[in-house]
Amino acid sequence: MEMFCVRTTFESRESSIVVHRRSEGRRRPGGPEAIGPIAAMARKRKDKAADPEVLVVGLQGSGKTLLVRRLKAHLVGAASATGKSSSGSSSAAEATFSTDAVPTIGVDVDTVKGKKRSLTVREVGGAMKPLWPTYFDSCAAAVFCVDVSDESTMASAAVALVEAASHESLRGRPIIAALTKLDAPVVATRAEVWNLMPAGELPGVRWFGSSAYTGDGTREIAQAIWESIEGR
């Protein structure tokens, strides 16, 4: 999507999030080796059959929560079809879409269920940046949000993106850079974005312009997520 300026008043908001904790079951006496070969094989099959996970990260105020809300509506349609976006399947969700949002606190985990398949969407707040790497290993694809309406944070976002994309646990995994808030009254130009964002150093990253407020570009990001997961 071309970088452009939409003359629309936009107020940055991100939705509230509840931290979901998954409790660990009790270990069998004797450790993993006491489970036995049959149980071990069953566990391996279960892990392999687990829903693929999409990790969404970005600095505070970068538009993650609203983008995730849009993506879930599109991904439901894609999961109910063949892995390709279906406007009819997500139209009902879009009709009731709310743009009210407050900053994410902690981690939000949600499962997108479709007729054909399901996937897990995990959003990790910007305040938890030091802990992002702990979630890299479990994701099938990552979405990194960059607010192009806030010039003061773009340099920091570029550094964080390079650090994430260069992390050993994310090497070889699909990474999508979502340039958010294109609906804001003033946004960075394409030249300004590429001057700050080291696209040449990140050949494996796919770049998309988007506005979660209006929905522009979000369907393309959802499609890219499915393509990335299916290509693994």
N, CA, C and O of each residue as an XYZ file, in Angstrom:
928
protein
N       0.845     -1.185      0.000
C       0.000      0.000      0.000
C       0.881      1.235      0.000
O       1.861      1.313      0.741
N       0.525      2.201     -0.837
C       1.286      3.432     -0.906
C       1.118      4.209      0.391
O       0.037      4.234      0.979
N       2.202      4.842      0.829
C       2.119      5.685      2.006
C       1.360      6.952      1.622
O       1.719      7.607      0.643
N       0.338      7.305      2.359
C      -0.434      8.478      2.032
C      -1.006      9.053      3.304
O      -0.952      8.432      4.366
N      -1.558     10.255      3.185
C      -2.110     10.946      4.352
C      -3.619     11.059      4.184
O      -4.090     11.672      3.227
N      -4.374     10.479      5.096
C      -5.825     10.582      5.070
C      -6.223     11.677      6.042
O      -5.896     11.602      7.226
N      -6.913     12.678      5.565
C      -7.288     13.817      6.407
C      -8.485     13.433      7.283
O      -9.608     13.887      7.065
N      -8.220     12.607      8.252
C      -9.251     12.161      9.171
C      -8.730     12.275     10.577
O      -7.593     11.890     10.851
N      -9.541     12.800     11.478
C      -9.101     12.895     12.867
C      -8.969     11.502     13.437
O      -9.876     10.681     13.298
N      -7.857     11.230     14.073
C      -7.607      9.880     14.598
C      -7.068      9.982     16.007
O      -6.130     10.731     16.277
N      -7.653      9.243     16.876
C      -7.193      9.214     18.258
C      -6.612      7.846     18.530
O      -7.310      6.841     18.392
N      -5.336      7.786     18.916
C      -4.662      6.515     19.169
C      -5.229      5.856     20.403
O      -5.227      6.417     21.499
N      -5.715      4.649     20.193
C      -6.229      3.879     21.310
C      -5.822      2.428     21.122
O      -5.662      1.973     19.990
N      -5.654      1.693     22.221
C      -5.432      0.252     22.157
C      -6.273     -0.390     23.256
O      -6.421      0.192     24.331
N      -6.823     -1.568     23.011
C      -7.799     -2.152     23.919
C      -7.180     -2.781     25.132
O      -6.010     -3.163     25.137
N      -8.004     -2.883     26.180
C      -7.531     -3.479     27.420
C      -7.377     -4.978     27.250
O      -8.104     -5.609     26.483
N      -6.442     -5.526     27.960
C      -6.101     -6.926     27.796
C      -6.025     -7.599     29.156
O      -5.550     -7.010     30.127
N      -6.486     -8.812     29.217
C      -6.363     -9.606     30.430
C      -5.261    -10.618     30.207
O      -5.203    -11.264     29.161
N      -4.401    -10.753     31.176
C      -3.305    -11.705     31.052
C      -3.848    -13.101     31.261
O      -4.463    -13.389     32.288
N      -3.622    -13.967     30.289
C      -4.062    -15.346     30.382
C      -2.867    -16.204     30.764
O      -1.853    -16.205     30.067
N      -2.978    -16.920     31.850
C      -1.899    -17.796     32.266
C      -2.334    -19.237     32.107
O      -3.434    -19.620     32.506
N      -1.462    -20.023     31.523
C      -1.745    -21.437     31.356
C      -1.000    -22.214     32.435
O       0.229    -22.200     32.494
N      -1.749    -22.876     33.270
C      -1.127    -23.617     34.361
C      -0.491    -24.888     33.849
O      -0.994    -25.516     32.917
N       0.604    -25.259     34.454
C       1.289    -26.477     34.076
C       0.758    -27.635     34.912
O       0.497    -27.490     36.106
N       0.606    -28.770     34.270
C       0.139    -29.955     34.984
C       1.244    -30.526     35.844
O       2.415    -30.181     35.683
N       0.867    -31.402     36.758
C       1.864    -32.013     37.619
C       2.740    -32.972     36.829
O       2.272    -33.685     35.941
N       3.992    -32.973     37.166
C       4.909    -33.881     36.509
C       4.807    -35.263     37.110
O       4.562    -35.418     38.307
N       4.994    -36.255     36.283
C       5.026    -37.621     36.785
C       6.303    -37.845     37.571
O       7.344    -37.274     37.243
N       6.234    -38.669     38.605
C       7.456    -38.976     39.356
C       8.512    -39.567     38.434
O       8.230    -40.437     37.610
N       9.717    -39.079     38.591
C      10.792    -39.642     37.785
C      11.118    -38.806     36.583
O      12.102    -39.083     35.898
N      10.309    -37.765     36.289
C      10.612    -36.877     35.173
C      10.086    -37.409     33.858
O       9.404    -38.434     33.836
N      10.393    -36.726     32.750
C       9.874    -37.069     31.432
C      10.218    -38.487     31.001
O       9.446    -39.116     30.277
N      11.374    -39.001     31.438
C      11.770    -40.324     30.982
C      10.856    -41.418     31.520
O      10.847    -42.534     31.001
N      10.063    -41.092     32.592
C       9.180    -42.087     33.180
C       7.835    -42.151     32.480
O       6.999    -42.978     32.844
N       7.599    -41.300     31.480
C       6.308    -41.263     30.813
C       6.070    -42.527     29.995
O       4.948    -43.028     29.936
N       7.090    -43.025     29.384
C       6.930    -44.212     28.566
C       6.875    -43.875     27.104
O       6.500    -42.756     26.752
N       7.240    -44.817     26.215
C       7.302    -44.529     24.777
C       5.963    -44.216     24.147
O       5.889    -43.361     23.265
N       4.886    -44.891     24.578
C       3.567    -44.669     23.962
C       3.067    -43.266     24.300
O       2.596    -42.536     23.428
N       3.178    -42.895     25.602
C       2.735    -41.560     26.010
C       3.581    -40.484     25.367
O       3.070    -39.422     25.010
N       4.879    -40.747     25.214
C       5.772    -39.778     24.584
C       5.384    -39.544     23.132
O       5.389    -38.408     22.657
N       5.043    -40.631     22.419
C       4.617    -40.501     21.023
C       3.312    -39.724     20.935
O       3.136    -38.904     20.034
N       2.395    -39.977     21.868
C       1.115    -39.261     21.859
C       1.328    -37.776     22.091
O       0.691    -36.940     21.450
N       2.244    -37.448     23.026
C       2.544    -36.048     23.307
C       3.153    -35.381     22.088
O       2.824    -34.234     21.783
N       4.041    -36.084     21.383
C       4.672    -35.533     20.197
C       3.647    -35.237     19.120
O       3.713    -34.198     18.463
N       2.681    -36.164     18.932
C       1.634    -35.941     17.927
C       0.765    -34.758     18.322
O       0.350    -33.974     17.468
N       0.486    -34.627     19.634
C      -0.345    -33.520     20.107
C       0.342    -32.190     19.860
O      -0.288    -31.231     19.414
N       1.659    -32.129     20.156
C       2.400    -30.891     19.934
C       2.421    -30.531     18.463
O       2.299    -29.361     18.101
N       2.578    -31.545     17.606
C       2.634    -31.294     16.171
C       1.305    -30.793     15.648
O       1.254    -29.991     14.715
N       0.202    -31.284     16.271
C      -1.137    -30.920     15.803
C      -1.643    -29.627     16.428
O      -2.747    -29.188     16.110
N      -0.854    -29.000     17.321
C      -1.280    -27.775     17.982
C      -1.512    -26.669     16.961
O      -0.873    -26.628     15.910
N      -2.442    -25.770     17.292
C      -2.733    -24.665     16.389
C      -1.499    -23.797     16.200
O      -0.803    -23.504     17.172
N      -1.212    -23.379     14.970
C      -0.083    -22.467     14.758
C      -0.338    -21.155     15.478
O      -1.483    -20.725     15.617
N       0.738    -20.520     15.935
C       0.605    -19.283     16.709
C       1.192    -18.099     15.962
O       2.282    -18.184     15.397
N       0.458    -16.993     15.965
C       0.925    -15.736     15.393
C       1.224    -14.788     16.537
O       0.354    -14.519     17.366
N       2.431    -14.284     16.591
C       2.845    -13.364     17.650
C       2.775    -11.933     17.130
O       3.330    -11.629     16.074
N       2.100    -11.057     17.860
C       1.978     -9.651     17.479
C       2.669     -8.798     18.544
O       2.270     -8.807     19.708
N       3.702     -8.065     18.140
C       4.449     -7.219     19.064
C       4.649     -5.831     18.453
O       4.333     -5.601     17.286
N       5.170     -4.929     19.248
C       5.413     -3.560     18.806
C       5.539     -2.667     20.021
O       5.131     -3.053     21.116
N       6.093     -1.487     19.848
C       6.244     -0.570     20.963
C       4.881     -0.130     21.483
O       3.860     -0.322     20.823
N       4.879      0.463     22.675
C       3.626      0.935     23.252
C       2.978      1.981     22.340
O       3.648      2.872     21.817
N       1.672      1.854     22.163
C       0.939      2.811     21.350
C       1.100      2.633     19.856
O       0.761      3.537     19.092
N       1.612      1.481     19.414
C       1.856      1.280     17.980
C       0.644      0.741     17.230
O       0.721      0.512     16.023
N      -0.467      0.535     17.918
C      -1.690      0.105     17.234
C      -1.886     -1.395     17.170
O      -2.621     -1.881     16.311
N      -1.249     -2.136     18.055
C      -1.332     -3.595     18.024
C      -2.745     -4.106     18.267
O      -3.253     -4.935     17.512
N      -3.374     -3.607     19.322
C      -4.655     -4.170     19.751
C      -5.743     -3.995     18.705
O      -6.485     -4.934     18.417
N      -5.841     -2.811     18.140
C      -6.862     -2.566     17.129
C      -6.565     -3.375     15.870
O      -7.485     -3.866     15.217
N      -5.282     -3.515     15.526
C      -4.916     -4.322     14.371
C      -5.288     -5.779     14.608
O      -5.826     -6.435     13.716
N      -5.003     -6.291     15.804
C      -5.350     -7.680     16.120
C      -6.853     -7.889     16.007
O      -7.305     -8.926     15.519
N      -7.624     -6.910     16.455
C      -9.085     -7.025     16.375
C      -9.535     -7.121     14.920
O     -10.429     -7.904     14.596
N      -8.925     -6.336     14.049
C      -9.243     -6.412     12.620
C      -8.809     -7.765     12.042
O      -9.555     -8.412     11.308
N      -7.589     -8.173     12.390
C      -7.048     -9.420     11.836
C      -7.901    -10.611     12.217
O      -8.124    -11.499     11.394
N      -8.383    -10.647     13.446
C      -9.191    -11.781     13.876
C     -10.463    -11.905     13.044
O     -10.901    -13.011     12.725
N     -11.059    -10.749     12.691
C     -12.258    -10.782     11.853
C     -11.940    -11.360     10.476
O     -12.711    -12.160      9.946
N     -10.800    -10.956      9.892
C     -10.411    -11.468      8.582
C      -9.974    -12.929      8.663
O     -10.292    -13.724      7.778
N      -9.251    -13.279      9.715
C      -8.714    -14.630      9.838
C      -9.806    -15.659     10.047
O      -9.650    -16.808      9.634
N     -10.912    -15.280     10.680
C     -12.043    -16.192     10.835
C     -12.561    -16.601      9.465
O     -12.849    -17.772      9.221
N     -12.678    -15.612      8.568
C     -13.130    -15.915      7.216
C     -12.151    -16.802      6.484
O     -12.555    -17.731      5.784
N     -10.849    -16.524      6.640
C      -9.839    -17.328      5.964
C      -9.807    -18.748      6.504
O      -9.662    -19.699      5.736
N      -9.941    -18.905      7.828
C      -9.908    -20.229      8.437
C     -11.133    -21.048      8.060
O     -11.081    -22.278      8.046
N     -12.238    -20.367      7.752
C     -13.462    -21.072      7.376
C     -13.460    -21.448      5.896
O     -14.244    -22.289      5.455
N     -12.559    -20.805      5.130
C     -12.490    -21.094      3.699
C     -11.328    -22.029      3.419
O     -11.281    -23.138      3.952
N     -10.393    -21.597      2.593
C      -9.294    -22.480      2.200
C      -7.939    -21.889      2.529
O      -6.920    -22.309      1.981
N      -7.927    -20.898      3.442
C      -6.663    -20.230      3.749
C      -6.562    -18.913      3.025
O      -5.581    -18.187      3.190
N      -7.576    -18.585      2.211
C      -7.605    -17.314      1.495
C      -8.713    -16.467      2.094
O      -9.749    -16.992      2.503
N      -8.502    -15.176      2.148
C      -9.463    -14.284      2.787
C     -10.825    -14.396      2.140
O     -10.943    -14.507      0.920
N     -11.860    -14.365      2.977
C     -13.225    -14.443      2.502
C     -13.993    -13.264      3.062
O     -14.269    -13.218      4.261
N     -14.346    -12.301      2.205
C     -15.016    -11.100      2.674
C     -16.383    -11.413      3.244
O     -16.824    -10.753      4.185
N     -17.066    -12.416      2.690
C     -18.390    -12.762      3.183
C     -18.349    -13.330      4.574
O     -19.235    -13.044      5.380
N     -17.343    -14.130      4.885
C     -17.257    -14.792      6.183
C     -16.963    -13.822      7.302
O     -17.342    -14.074      8.446
N     -16.295    -12.716      7.006
C     -15.924    -11.782      8.061
C     -16.768    -10.520      8.067
O     -16.538     -9.634      8.890
N     -17.749    -10.415      7.161
C     -18.530     -9.188      7.051
C     -19.337     -8.902      8.310
O     -19.479     -7.743      8.702
N     -19.871     -9.946      8.951
C     -20.666     -9.748     10.155
C     -19.809     -9.185     11.282
O     -20.231     -8.287     12.011
N     -18.587     -9.730     11.418
C     -17.684     -9.246     12.470
C     -17.285     -7.803     12.207
O     -17.176     -7.010     13.142
N     -17.067     -7.455     10.936
C     -16.667     -6.091     10.600
C     -17.802     -5.112     10.833
O     -17.570     -3.951     11.171
N     -19.041     -5.585     10.651
C     -20.189     -4.701     10.821
C     -20.324     -4.238     12.270
O     -20.825     -3.145     12.534
N     -19.876     -5.069     13.201
C     -19.972     -4.720     14.615
C     -18.615     -4.325     15.191
O     -18.442     -4.319     16.409
N     -17.666     -4.001     14.344
C     -16.306     -3.692     14.785
C     -16.282     -2.427     15.622
O     -16.878     -1.415     15.253
N     -15.589     -2.490     16.753
C     -15.455     -1.334     17.635
C     -14.033     -0.800     17.578
O     -13.072     -1.567     17.646
N     -13.901      0.510     17.452
C     -12.573      1.130     17.408
C     -12.147      1.643     18.779
O     -11.094      2.269     18.902
N     -12.938      1.391     19.797
C     -12.552      1.786     21.148
C     -11.426      0.883     21.636
O     -11.533     -0.341     21.557
N     -10.365      1.470     22.132
C      -9.225      0.673     22.578
C      -8.421      1.432     23.623
O      -8.336      2.659     23.598
N      -7.835      0.672     24.541
C      -6.927      1.236     25.553
C      -5.670      0.380     25.551
O      -5.707     -0.747     25.059
N      -4.555      0.878     26.085
C      -3.289      0.148     26.004
C      -3.345     -1.270     26.566
O      -4.035     -1.545     27.548
N      -2.612     -2.145     25.924
C      -2.506     -3.531     26.366
C      -1.622     -3.622     27.608
O      -0.537     -3.043     27.662
N      -2.105     -4.353     28.589
C      -1.304     -4.617     29.785
C      -1.072     -6.123     29.845
O      -2.011     -6.890     30.060
N       0.163     -6.542     29.658
C       0.456     -7.971     29.716
C       0.347     -8.659     28.376
O       0.854     -8.171     27.366
N      -0.327     -9.812     28.378
C      -0.408    -10.653     27.188
C      -1.857    -11.036     26.937
O      -2.586    -11.377     27.868
N      -2.268    -10.981     25.690
C      -3.610    -11.425     25.318
C      -3.477    -12.605     24.368
O      -2.770    -12.523     23.363
N      -4.151    -13.693     24.682
C      -4.108    -14.880     23.841
C      -5.521    -15.213     23.407
O      -6.425    -15.327     24.235
N      -5.708    -15.369     22.112
C      -7.030    -15.692     21.587
C      -6.894    -16.738     20.497
O      -5.874    -16.794     19.810
N      -7.907    -17.562     20.335
C      -7.904    -18.589     19.295
C      -8.935    -18.239     18.236
O     -10.103    -18.002     18.545
N      -8.499    -18.208     16.999
C      -9.386    -17.962     15.868
C      -9.802    -19.319     15.324
O      -8.972    -20.069     14.811
N     -11.080    -19.633     15.437
C     -11.575    -20.948     15.016
C     -12.367    -20.830     13.728
O     -13.241    -19.972     13.605
N     -12.066    -21.684     12.777
C     -12.776    -21.728     11.514
C     -13.238    -23.137     11.217
O     -12.931    -24.062     11.969
N     -13.975    -23.313     10.130
C     -14.461    -24.633      9.763
C     -13.326    -25.536      9.309
O     -13.366    -26.748      9.517
N     -12.318    -24.942      8.690
C     -11.220    -25.727      8.135
C     -10.061    -25.880      9.111
O      -9.456    -26.949      9.194
N      -9.745    -24.812      9.855
C      -8.588    -24.833     10.723
C      -8.672    -23.715     11.751
O      -9.569    -22.873     11.696
N      -7.728    -23.712     12.690
C      -7.694    -22.699     13.727
C      -6.264    -22.215     13.914
O      -5.312    -22.876     13.499
N      -6.126    -21.060     14.541
C      -4.791    -20.584     14.904
C      -4.893    -19.716     16.156
O      -5.959    -19.194     16.484
N      -3.780    -19.577     16.834
C      -3.708    -18.786     18.058
C      -3.051    -17.445     17.746
O      -2.023    -17.390     17.072
N      -3.649    -16.369     18.238
C      -3.086    -15.032     18.079
C      -2.668    -14.547     19.462
O      -3.499    -14.420     20.360
N      -1.374    -14.277     19.628
C      -0.846    -13.818     20.914
C      -0.308    -12.396     20.758
O       0.622    -12.152     19.989
N      -0.903    -11.469     21.495
C      -0.430    -10.081     21.493
C       0.332     -9.819     22.790
O      -0.183    -10.068     23.880
N       1.551     -9.320     22.668
C       2.374     -9.018     23.835
C       2.595     -7.510     23.887
O       3.068     -6.918     22.916
N       2.262     -6.898     24.993
C       2.328     -5.447     25.131
C       3.729     -4.877     24.986
O       4.719     -5.565     25.234
N       3.801     -3.628     24.587
C       5.088     -2.967     24.408
C       5.873     -2.829     25.700
O       7.104     -2.804     25.687
N       5.148     -2.738     26.837
C       5.826     -2.634     28.128
C       6.582     -3.913     28.476
O       7.448     -3.911     29.350
N       6.249     -5.004     27.786
C       6.900     -6.291     28.039
C       8.004     -6.593     27.026
O       8.373     -7.751     26.829
N       8.525     -5.554     26.389
C       9.555     -5.739     25.361
C      10.726     -6.620     25.811
O      11.186     -7.442     25.019
N      11.232     -6.487     27.047
C      12.341     -7.367     27.454
C      11.978     -8.853     27.434
O      12.856     -9.713     27.369
N      10.666     -9.149     27.491
C      10.219    -10.546     27.519
C       9.776    -11.060     26.158
O       9.427    -12.234     26.039
N       9.778    -10.224     25.133
C       9.362    -10.687     23.809
C      10.078    -11.956     23.371
O       9.424    -12.872     22.870
N      11.401    -12.048     23.539
C      12.101    -13.238     23.034
C      11.597    -14.556     23.617
O      11.766    -15.608     23.001
N      10.979    -14.507     24.795
C      10.484    -15.752     25.385
C       9.310    -16.324     24.601
O       8.953    -17.489     24.776
N       8.704    -15.504     23.733
C       7.573    -15.961     22.937
C       7.958    -16.269     21.485
O       7.133    -16.780     20.728
N       9.184    -15.970     21.093
C       9.595    -16.149     19.700
C       9.577    -17.617     19.268
O       9.127    -17.944     18.169
N      10.065    -18.486     20.135
C      10.253    -19.873     19.748
C       8.940    -20.592     19.448
O       8.914    -21.524     18.644
N       7.856    -20.167     20.085
C       6.578    -20.875     19.936
C       5.726    -20.360     18.784
O       4.680    -20.941     18.495
N       6.145    -19.282     18.116
C       5.300    -18.712     17.064
C       5.653    -19.267     15.687
O       6.806    -19.592     15.404
N       4.630    -19.364     14.842
C       4.828    -19.786     13.455
C       5.090    -18.586     12.565
O       5.687    -18.718     11.496
N       4.641    -17.408     13.005
C       4.861    -16.162     12.268
C       4.750    -15.010     13.254
O       4.087    -15.131     14.284
N       5.400    -13.887     12.939
C       5.379    -12.724     13.829
C       4.957    -11.480     13.052
O       5.334    -11.293     11.895
N       4.170    -10.638     13.712
C       3.758     -9.352     13.144
C       4.322     -8.254     14.040
O       4.058     -8.235     15.243
N       5.094     -7.343     13.459
C       5.709     -6.253     14.217
C       5.053     -4.950     13.770
O       5.108     -4.594     12.593
N       4.430     -4.237     14.718
C       3.712     -2.999     14.402
C       4.612     -1.773     14.567
O       5.331     -1.643     15.558
N       4.561     -0.889     13.591
C       5.329      0.358     13.617
C       4.374      1.513     13.363
O       3.727      1.562     12.316
N       4.278      2.432     14.296
C       3.397      3.594     14.177
C       4.067      4.655     13.303
O       5.022      5.298     13.739
N       3.579      4.844     12.081
C       4.192      5.810     11.173
C       3.630      7.215     11.360
O       3.980      8.133     10.617
N       2.759      7.381     12.353
C       2.237      8.723     12.638
C       3.015      9.388     13.772
O       2.787     10.558     14.080
N       3.926      8.649     14.387
C       4.702      9.178     15.509
C       6.186      9.112     15.175
O       6.839      8.091     15.391
N       6.706     10.211     14.648
C       8.107     10.251     14.229
C       9.067     10.031     15.399
O      10.178      9.538     15.203
N       8.647     10.394     16.610
C       9.527     10.290     17.770
C       9.814      8.847     18.177
O      10.787      8.589     18.886
N       8.982      7.909     17.738
C       9.181      6.507     18.132
C       9.667      5.623     16.985
O       9.981      4.452     17.201
N       9.733      6.158     15.787
C      10.067      5.321     14.638
C      11.493      4.791     14.691
O      11.740      3.647     14.308
N      12.433      5.601     15.158
C      13.818      5.140     15.258
C      13.930      4.001     16.265
O      14.616      3.010     16.017
N      13.255      4.148     17.402
C      13.260      3.094     18.419
C      12.583      1.836     17.892
O      13.013      0.719     18.178
N      11.511      2.033     17.115
C      10.816      0.884     16.536
C      11.717      0.148     15.549
O      11.703     -1.081     15.484
N      12.502      0.908     14.781
C      13.421      0.293     13.825
C      14.460     -0.571     14.541
O      14.769     -1.675     14.094
N      14.992     -0.066     15.646
C      15.980     -0.823     16.424
C      15.348     -2.087     16.984
O      15.942     -3.163     16.924
N      14.131     -1.954     17.535
C      13.447     -3.109     18.109
C      13.130     -4.151     17.037
O      13.217     -5.352     17.294
N      12.765     -3.696     15.843
C      12.471     -4.620     14.753
C      13.715     -5.384     14.331
O      13.654     -6.594     14.114
N      14.837     -4.695     14.212
C      16.088     -5.361     13.835
C      16.491     -6.376     14.899
O      16.916     -7.485     14.575
N      16.358     -6.000     16.163
C      16.705     -6.913     17.248
C      15.836     -8.167     17.198
O      16.328     -9.282     17.366
N      14.537     -7.971     16.964
C      13.625     -9.117     16.923
C      13.912    -10.007     15.713
O      14.009    -11.227     15.843
N      14.046     -9.388     14.535
C      14.260    -10.162     13.314
C      15.604    -10.885     13.330
O      15.761    -11.914     12.672
N      16.570    -10.357     14.074
C      17.899    -10.965     14.138
C      18.017    -12.003     15.247
O      19.030    -12.695     15.348
N      16.998    -12.113     16.066
C      17.058    -13.054     17.184
C      17.096    -14.490     16.676
O      16.397    -14.842     15.726
N      17.898    -15.294     17.303
C      18.084    -16.677     16.849
C      16.769    -17.448     16.780
O      16.583    -18.263     15.876
N      15.860    -17.208     17.712
C      14.600    -17.951     17.750
C      13.641    -17.556     16.631
O      12.690    -18.285     16.348
N      13.880    -16.408     15.991
C      12.992    -15.980     14.900
C      13.610    -16.190     13.519
O      12.957    -15.941     12.507
N      14.850    -16.642     13.469
C      15.494    -16.850     12.179
C      14.749    -17.910     11.370
O      14.458    -19.003     11.856
N      14.456    -17.554     10.134
C      13.742    -18.488      9.275
C      12.241    -18.448      9.426
O      11.531    -19.105      8.664
N      11.736    -17.696     10.386
C      10.289    -17.596     10.573
C       9.754    -16.366      9.829
O      10.436    -15.345      9.753
N       8.545    -16.459      9.286
C       7.970    -15.312      8.564
C       7.750    -14.132      9.505
O       7.225    -14.295     10.606
N       8.155    -12.943      9.063
C       7.961    -11.730      9.848
C       7.266    -10.694      8.969
O       7.689    -10.433      7.843
N       6.207    -10.113      9.494
C       5.449     -9.084      8.787
C       5.592     -7.774      9.541
O       5.311     -7.714     10.738
N       6.023     -6.731      8.860
C       6.106     -5.402      9.459
C       4.865     -4.618      9.039
O       4.674     -4.317      7.861
N       4.031     -4.296     10.016
C       2.794     -3.567      9.742
C       2.999     -2.090     10.071
O       3.139     -1.716     11.236
N       3.015     -1.264      9.043
C       3.145      0.189      9.231
C       1.748      0.723      9.511
O       0.918      0.823      8.607
N       1.495      1.063     10.764
C       0.132      1.346     11.216
C      -0.219      2.831     11.244
O       0.640      3.706     11.130
N      -1.530      3.075     11.401
C      -2.097      4.419     11.589
C      -1.928      5.327     10.373
O      -1.657      6.520     10.506
N      -2.093      4.744      9.193
C      -2.031      5.556      7.970
C      -3.202      6.525      7.844
O      -3.198      7.390      6.968
N      -4.197      6.389      8.704
C      -5.353      7.292      8.668
C      -5.105      8.586      9.438
O      -5.915      9.510      9.380
N      -3.990      8.652     10.157
C      -3.710      9.832     10.976
C      -3.542     11.074     10.092
O      -3.161     10.955      8.928
N      -3.823     12.263     10.639
C      -3.702     13.495      9.849
C      -2.309     13.702      9.259
O      -2.175     14.217      8.149
N      -1.286     13.307      9.988
C       0.087     13.456      9.504
C       0.814     12.128      9.699
O       0.860     11.595     10.808
N       1.376     11.603      8.624
C       2.131     10.357      8.697
C       3.451     10.528      7.956
O       3.603     11.428      7.130
N       4.391      9.662      8.261
C       5.683      9.720      7.583
C       5.520      9.365      6.110
O       4.692      8.525      5.758
N       6.299      9.995      5.261
C       6.275      9.667      3.839
C       7.015      8.356      3.620
O       7.720      7.867      4.502
N       6.843      7.804      2.442
C       7.544      6.555      2.120
C       9.058      6.742      2.264
O       9.742      5.871      2.802
N       9.578      7.875      1.785
C      11.019      8.119      1.869
C      11.477      8.189      3.323
O      12.537      7.668      3.670
N      10.673      8.837      4.174
C      11.033      8.946      5.586
C      11.018      7.583      6.266
O      11.867      7.288      7.107
N      10.053      6.764      5.897
C       9.978      5.417      6.479
C      11.199      4.608      6.104
O      11.833      4.008      6.972
N      11.542      4.580      4.820
C      12.681      3.769      4.382
C      14.007      4.338      4.854
O      15.001      3.617      4.936
N      14.027      5.627      5.166
C      15.248      6.215      5.703
C      15.514      5.732      7.127
O      16.664      5.586      7.541
N      14.421      5.485      7.877
C      14.539      5.032      9.257
C      14.505      3.518      9.403
O      15.180      2.949     10.260
N      13.709      2.873      8.553
C      13.563      1.422      8.643
C      14.620      0.730      7.787
O      14.672      0.972      6.582
N      15.453     -0.112      8.360
C      16.537     -0.765      7.610
C      16.032     -1.936      6.783
O      16.399     -3.085      7.030
N      15.184     -1.638      5.794
C      14.599     -2.712      4.988
C      15.666     -3.546      4.288
O      15.501     -4.753      4.116
N      16.757     -2.903      3.887
C      17.814     -3.639      3.202
C      18.492     -4.667      4.082
O      19.038     -5.648      3.578
N      18.466     -4.458      5.395
C      19.073     -5.398      6.332
C      18.116     -6.497      6.742
O      18.501     -7.425      7.453
N      16.868     -6.401      6.299
C      15.847     -7.367      6.687
C      15.164     -7.926      5.444
O      13.980     -7.669      5.225
N      15.888     -8.681      4.634
C      15.329     -9.169      3.372
C      14.154    -10.116      3.542
O      13.342    -10.256      2.627
N      14.045    -10.767      4.690
C      12.959    -11.721      4.894
C      11.684    -11.111      5.430
O      10.682    -11.809      5.582
N      11.703     -9.803      5.725
C      10.536     -9.141      6.297
C       9.620     -8.631      5.181
O      10.085     -8.031      4.213
N       8.310     -8.878      5.328
C       7.322     -8.359      4.378
C       6.685     -7.110      4.979
O       6.320     -7.097      6.154
N       6.553     -6.058      4.167
C       6.102     -4.764      4.654
C       4.695     -4.446      4.141
O       4.396     -4.629      2.961
N       3.835     -3.967      5.051
C       2.469     -3.612      4.682
C       2.068     -2.308      5.359
O       2.319     -2.118      6.549
N       1.446     -1.411      4.597
C       0.860     -0.207      5.175
C      -0.563     -0.536      5.592
O      -1.239     -1.313      4.918
N      -1.027      0.041      6.690
C      -2.363     -0.316      7.169
C      -2.953      0.762      8.070
O      -2.249      1.623      8.599
N      -4.254      0.683      8.220
C      -4.981      1.488      9.196
C      -6.016      0.572      9.828
O      -6.991      0.193      9.180
N      -5.810      0.217     11.077
C      -6.783     -0.629     11.771
C      -8.067      0.155     12.043
O      -9.136     -0.431     12.213
N      -7.954      1.479     12.084
C      -9.118      2.323     12.347
C     -10.108      2.250     11.173
O     -11.315      2.127     11.383
N      -9.594      2.325      9.952
C     -10.463      2.260      8.772
C     -10.525      0.859      8.168
O     -11.450      0.541      7.420
N      -9.542      0.024      8.493
C      -9.495     -1.326      7.935
C      -8.614     -1.440      6.703
O      -8.376     -2.547      6.220
N      -8.124     -0.319      6.183
C      -7.289     -0.350      4.983
C      -6.017     -1.172      5.219
O      -5.297     -0.948      6.192
N      -5.752     -2.107      4.333
C      -4.532     -2.898      4.388
C      -4.560     -4.067      5.358
O      -3.660     -4.906      5.321
N      -5.567     -4.150      6.228
C      -5.585     -5.219      7.226
C      -5.922     -6.581      6.619
O      -5.418     -7.606      7.077
N      -6.761     -6.595      5.601
C      -7.089     -7.862      4.950
C      -5.853     -8.452      4.273
O      -5.655     -9.667      4.278
N      -5.021     -7.579      3.687
C      -3.798     -8.052      3.040
C      -2.826     -8.653      4.066
O      -2.133     -9.627      3.772
N      -2.780     -8.067      5.271
C      -1.917     -8.613      6.319
C      -2.429     -9.982      6.755
O      -1.641    -10.907      6.955
N      -3.741    -10.112      6.904
C      -4.320    -11.409      7.287
C      -4.003    -12.466      6.238
O      -3.664    -13.600      6.575
N      -4.115    -12.092      4.958
C      -3.792    -13.018      3.883
C      -2.319    -13.424      3.942
O      -1.983    -14.591      3.743
N      -1.449    -12.459      4.215
C      -0.013    -12.752      4.300
C       0.285    -13.697      5.457
O       1.181    -14.535      5.358
N      -0.455    -13.569      6.545
C      -0.267    -14.461      7.685
C      -0.574    -15.896      7.289
O       0.195    -16.806      7.599
N      -1.696    -16.106      6.605
C      -2.049    -17.465      6.188
C      -1.029    -18.007      5.199
O      -0.620    -19.164      5.297
N      -0.626    -17.193      4.267
C       0.376    -17.642      3.286
C       1.669    -18.043      3.984
O       2.296    -19.038      3.620
N       2.072    -17.255      5.004
C       3.304    -17.548      5.724
C       3.223    -18.860      6.469
O       4.165    -19.652      6.465
N       2.069    -19.088      7.120
C       1.891    -20.308      7.900
C       1.804    -21.532      7.009
O       2.398    -22.569      7.305
N       1.061    -21.411      5.912
C       0.901    -22.546      5.011
C       2.208    -22.876      4.294
O       2.417    -24.007      3.857
N       3.087    -21.874      4.178
C       4.347    -22.101      3.480
C       5.401    -22.765      4.330
O       6.459    -23.138      3.825
N       5.128    -22.921      5.639
C       6.121    -23.513      6.525
C       6.073    -25.035      6.460
O       6.844    -25.707      7.145
